[in-house]
Amino acid sequence: MTQTSQFLDQPVASADLRNVMGCYLTGVTIVTLAGPDKKPYGLTVTSFNSVSLSPPLILWSLDNRNDKLPMFQDTRGFAVNIMAADQLTLCKTFASADNDRFSNCNWRFGAYGQPLLENALANLECRPWAEYDGGDHTIFVGEVVSIKQNKGKAAAFFNGKLGQHEG
Ligand SMILES: Cc1cc2nc3c(=O)[nH]c(=O)nc-3n(C[C@H](O)[C@H](O)[C@H](O)COP(=O)(O)O)c2cc1C
């Protein structure tokens, strides 16, 4: 047996994976949706990525412990807001225990009824395409049905810290 196959028998420790993923620099998004009563909900997300151009698909993953999981599983749509460098405070607010997240920012409902954060680098409205088991997360794939893009510097996440990408 080679050394490599011995390693392949064992998954790595979750702390090691968390550490190594910290050195993969990402942008920062806030994923939003309108609840059944149209009440907006959103959370900070870095697991966002593109999947397919035709059809236009993106993905992100939600922690299964999040009590809004059933809402995302039942929704007719959600939005991904790609955050700008000057919106780091909002990124923190939407990852905190603050229950009044939307009172701290300007937002509006988009053409497909999802909450869009103003002055984000981009707003993508999506309708559900697929949902997959992702271990302790649920992976949501969305079909992008509308896009708004602004120019500017990006919010970034690296080594556990929020920062600014100079562009
Ligand atoms: C930089 C950053 C990235 C995050 N990415 C994700 C993610 O991809 N998926 C997820 O479920 N939570 C992610 N979180 C955690 C949620 O934003 C956080 O737990 C939030 O408070 C969950 O919303 P809730 O308080 O309404 O449950 C991230 C937090 C931070 C600070």
The ligand as a Gaussian input file, in Angstrom:
#p B3LYP/6-31G(d) Opt

LIG

0 1
 C      -17.620000      35.618000       6.127000
 C      -18.771000      34.702000       6.485000
 C      -19.205000      33.727000       5.579000
 C      -20.275000      32.880000       5.893000
 N      -20.696000      31.951000       4.978000
 C      -21.741000      31.144000       5.276000
 C      -22.218000      30.188000       4.317000
 O      -21.708000      30.071000       3.204000
 N      -23.290000      29.410000       4.653000
 C      -23.897000      29.508000       5.886000
 O      -24.856000      28.783000       6.154000
 N      -23.446000      30.418000       6.830000
 C      -22.406000      31.226000       6.522000
 N      -21.970000      32.139000       7.443000
 C      -22.610000      32.210000       8.755000
 C      -23.911000      32.984000       8.738000
 O      -23.804000      34.217000       8.054000
 C      -24.341000      33.295000      10.195000
 O      -24.312000      32.109000      10.941000
 C      -25.702000      33.925000      10.257000
 O      -25.861000      34.516000      11.547000
 C      -26.809000      32.898000      10.030000
 O      -28.042000      33.532000      10.072000
 P      -29.054000      33.371000      11.324000
 O      -28.381000      34.085000      12.475000
 O      -30.294000      34.052000      10.864000
 O      -29.208000      31.901000      11.566000
 C      -20.910000      32.997000       7.144000
 C      -20.478000      33.989000       8.060000
 C      -19.423000      34.831000       7.726000
 C      -18.986000      35.901000       8.701000

